[in-house]
Amino acid sequence: MRRLVALAVAGTFAMSACAGDGSPKSTPPSGPLGTVSGIGVLPSVSPADPAGSREPALPTFDRTIGQVADGPRVILIGDSIFATVARRYNNKACRRLVPLGWQMVIEAEIGMSIEFGPEVLEAKMDERWDAAVVFLGTNYWQTPEVYQRVLSSMLDKLSPRPIALFTTSMYRPDQREVNDVIEVEARNRDNVWLVDWESISKSDGVLSGDGIHPSMEGNDLLVAVLAKVLGNAPGGGAGKCLESEFVEDVELPDAIVDVNPTDDSAPDGSVVDDTASDATTPDDSLVVTTTTQD
């Protein structure tokens, strides 16, 4: 597992206050998963400012997914967090990642839980993918055991491809169960990059008022984090914004902001609006410290 151990300050964002749409669990488990016997203690994350600064921060990794992937095709699987930055809404993910050479698709629908992941893989695994990003766990009403079983099955099916796996924001105590499972799964897999969205999203202004969905500036940070962990796609070819198959969203929650529905990709998947074309390389201007945990 590759785990960030230092954060660098990236700037200050403004907070957007909105209502939430979190789905309660029908029967909350009795307690958090905790430490799994034989696994040990997960690596610690150093704060950007020990004095208590909560400014947004970017993670850094000893290697990017692009440095080890066999090709440039990447699938992103998620819920409303990823759906918002897909091409049918603000298209920020394609605008940021296509210039890095990624041929990418976002398969994400609003309101989806971990069970959505196997559905996507069943439909999409016949297509050739060189890497994957998974952000599922915000809509959590399972037990830790069920969540772990489904997530582990997904990661098994995607392996040995490199995978970026996001933790969730701690908008309620039950999310500790989710993040514990994610961290243990990542620690046991050499092909998984753990992206600590839990820590990143604690910075002021990253999330809207519900503590779940990114603010407008938070969406910018989200795609910057994606660019950081993916890096430049291998091969040096042109990127492409691929059409999503899973687009059946429920009604947009009020807390989801910055969703000016627009598809600014050309029919061939290239990015028409070049306002993000200056992001041809990941932001490596920050001075950070990293280690590798095997």
RAJOSUL-V485884 format. One record per residue. N is the residue number from 1. RES is the residue in three letters. SS is DSSP state (H for helix, E for strand, - for the rest). PSI is psi in whole degrees, 0 to 359 (999 if undefined). Layout:
N_RES_SS_PSI + N_RES_SS_PSI
//
This chain:
1_MET_-_141 + 2_ARG_E_123 + 3_ARG_E_130 + 4_LEU_-_140 + 5_VAL_-_5 + 6_ALA_-_151 + 7_LEU_-_147 + 8_ALA_E_142 + 9_VAL_E_132 + 10_ALA_E_350 + 11_GLY_E_173 + 12_THR_-_135 + 13_PHE_-_159 + 14_ALA_-_148 + 15_MET_-_137 + 16_SER_-_128 + 17_ALA_-_119 + 18_CYS_-_168 + 19_ALA_-_160 + 20_GLY_-_172 + 21_ASP_-_25 + 22_GLY_-_143 + 23_SER_-_120 + 24_PRO_-_152 + 25_LYS_-_143 + 26_SER_-_320 + 27_THR_-_96 + 28_PRO_-_135 + 29_PRO_-_162 + 30_SER_-_337 + 31_GLY_-_173 + 32_PRO_-_159 + 33_LEU_-_319 + 34_GLY_-_198 + 35_THR_-_130 + 36_VAL_-_134 + 37_SER_-_132 + 38_GLY_-_347 + 39_ILE_-_321 + 40_GLY_-_192 + 41_VAL_-_132 + 42_LEU_-_152 + 43_PRO_-_145 + 44_SER_-_159 + 45_VAL_-_124 + 46_SER_-_133 + 47_PRO_-_156 + 48_ALA_-_328 + 49_ASP_-_108 + 50_PRO_-_339 + 51_ALA_-_351 + 52_GLY_-_15 + 53_SER_-_140 + 54_ARG_-_33 + 55_GLU_-_148 + 56_PRO_E_145 + 57_ALA_E_149 + 58_LEU_E_140 + 59_PRO_-_169 + 60_THR_-_155 + 61_PHE_-_150 + 62_ASP_-_329 + 63_ARG_-_151 + 64_THR_-_163 + 65_ILE_H_324 + 66_GLY_H_335 + 67_GLN_H_343 + 68_VAL_-_346 + 69_ALA_-_152 + 70_ASP_-_345 + 71_GLY_-_184 + 72_PRO_-_4 + 73_ARG_E_122 + 74_VAL_E_138 + 75_ILE_E_131 + 76_LEU_E_126 + 77_ILE_E_127 + 78_GLY_E_196 + 79_ASP_-_218 + 80_SER_H_333 + 81_ILE_H_317 + 82_PHE_H_326 + 83_ALA_H_322 + 84_THR_-_327 + 85_VAL_-_9 + 86_ALA_-_170 + 87_ARG_-_339 + 88_ARG_-_351 + 89_TYR_-_249 + 90_ASN_-_351 + 91_ASN_-_23 + 92_LYS_H_329 + 93_ALA_H_312 + 94_CYS_H_319 + 95_ARG_H_332 + 96_ARG_H_323 + 97_LEU_H_330 + 98_VAL_H_319 + 99_PRO_H_343 + 100_LEU_H_1 + 101_GLY_-_5 + 102_TRP_-_134 + 103_GLN_E_101 + 104_MET_E_152 + 105_VAL_E_142 + 106_ILE_E_118 + 107_GLU_E_93 + 108_ALA_E_137 + 109_GLU_-_147 + 110_ILE_-_134 + 111_GLY_-_3 + 112_MET_-_146 + 113_SER_-_188 + 114_ILE_-_332 + 115_GLU_H_343 + 116_PHE_H_328 + 117_GLY_H_307 + 118_PRO_H_328 + 119_GLU_H_316 + 120_VAL_H_314 + 121_LEU_H_323 + 122_GLU_H_322 + 123_ALA_H_334 + 124_LYS_H_350 + 125_MET_-_343 + 126_ASP_-_339 + 127_GLU_-_151 + 128_ARG_-_118 + 129_TRP_-_138 + 130_ASP_-_343 + 131_ALA_E_165 + 132_ALA_E_154 + 133_VAL_E_132 + 134_VAL_E_126 + 135_PHE_E_82 + 136_LEU_-_127 + 137_GLY_-_349 + 138_THR_-_318 + 139_ASN_-_93 + 140_TYR_-_114 + 141_TRP_-_18 + 142_GLN_-_188 + 143_THR_-_162 + 144_PRO_H_324 + 145_GLU_H_318 + 146_VAL_H_315 + 147_TYR_H_315 + 148_GLN_H_318 + 149_ARG_H_316 + 150_VAL_H_315 + 151_LEU_H_315 + 152_SER_H_320 + 153_SER_H_320 + 154_MET_H_312 + 155_LEU_H_324 + 156_ASP_H_317 + 157_LYS_H_325 + 158_LEU_H_336 + 159_SER_-_149 + 160_PRO_-_16 + 161_ARG_-_149 + 162_PRO_E_139 + 163_ILE_E_131 + 164_ALA_E_127 + 165_LEU_E_120 + 166_PHE_E_135 + 167_THR_-_171 + 168_THR_-_165 + 169_SER_-_153 + 170_MET_-_63 + 171_TYR_-_349 + 172_ARG_-_158 + 173_PRO_-_328 + 174_ASP_-_338 + 175_GLN_H_344 + 176_ARG_H_324 + 177_GLU_H_314 + 178_VAL_H_309 + 179_ASN_H_328 + 180_ASP_H_316 + 181_VAL_H_314 + 182_ILE_H_315 + 183_GLU_H_320 + 184_VAL_H_316 + 185_GLU_H_316 + 186_ALA_H_321 + 187_ARG_H_330 + 188_ASN_-_6 + 189_ARG_-_120 + 190_ASP_-_341 + 191_ASN_-_13 + 192_VAL_E_130 + 193_TRP_E_118 + 194_LEU_E_122 + 195_VAL_E_113 + 196_ASP_-_72 + 197_TRP_H_332 + 198_GLU_H_310 + 199_SER_H_316 + 200_ILE_H_318 + 201_SER_-_353 + 202_LYS_-_346 + 203_SER_-_146 + 204_ASP_-_132 + 205_GLY_-_353 + 206_VAL_-_320 + 207_LEU_E_153 + 208_SER_-_185 + 209_GLY_-_339 + 210_ASP_-_352 + 211_GLY_-_12 + 212_ILE_-_301 + 213_HIS_-_139 + 214_PRO_E_147 + 215_SER_-_181 + 216_MET_H_314 + 217_GLU_H_328 + 218_GLY_H_325 + 219_ASN_H_321 + 220_ASP_H_319 + 221_LEU_H_320 + 222_LEU_H_313 + 223_VAL_H_333 + 224_ALA_H_322 + 225_VAL_H_318 + 226_LEU_H_316 + 227_ALA_H_326 + 228_LYS_H_314 + 229_VAL_H_328 + 230_LEU_H_321 + 231_GLY_-_198 + 232_ASN_-_138 + 233_ALA_-_148 + 234_PRO_-_153 + 235_GLY_-_336 + 236_GLY_-_15 + 237_GLY_-_181 + 238_ALA_-_142 + 239_GLY_-_171 + 240_LYS_E_138 + 241_CYS_E_104 + 242_LEU_-_151 + 243_GLU_-_133 + 244_SER_-_146 + 245_GLU_-_325 + 246_PHE_-_102 + 247_VAL_-_16 + 248_GLU_-_79 + 249_ASP_-_148 + 250_VAL_-_180 + 251_GLU_-_139 + 252_LEU_-_126 + 253_PRO_-_151 + 254_ASP_-_331 + 255_ALA_-_345 + 256_ILE_-_118 + 257_VAL_-_170 + 258_ASP_-_49 + 259_VAL_-_49 + 260_ASN_-_101 + 261_PRO_-_116 + 262_THR_-_144 + 263_ASP_-_98 + 264_ASP_-_30 + 265_SER_E_141 + 266_ALA_-_165 + 267_PRO_-_331 + 268_ASP_-_4 + 269_GLY_-_357 + 270_SER_-_160 + 271_VAL_E_120 + 272_VAL_-_309 + 273_ASP_-_117 + 274_ASP_-_25 + 275_THR_-_340 + 276_ALA_-_13 + 277_SER_-_350 + 278_ASP_-_350 + 279_ALA_-_53 + 280_THR_-_348 + 281_THR_-_152 + 282_PRO_-_156 + 283_ASP_-_103 + 284_ASP_-_19 + 285_SER_-_352 + 286_LEU_-_140 + 287_VAL_-_117 + 288_VAL_-_171 + 289_THR_-_138 + 290_THR_-_157 + 291_THR_-_165 + 292_THR_-_131 + 293_GLN_-_124 + 294_ASP_-_999
//
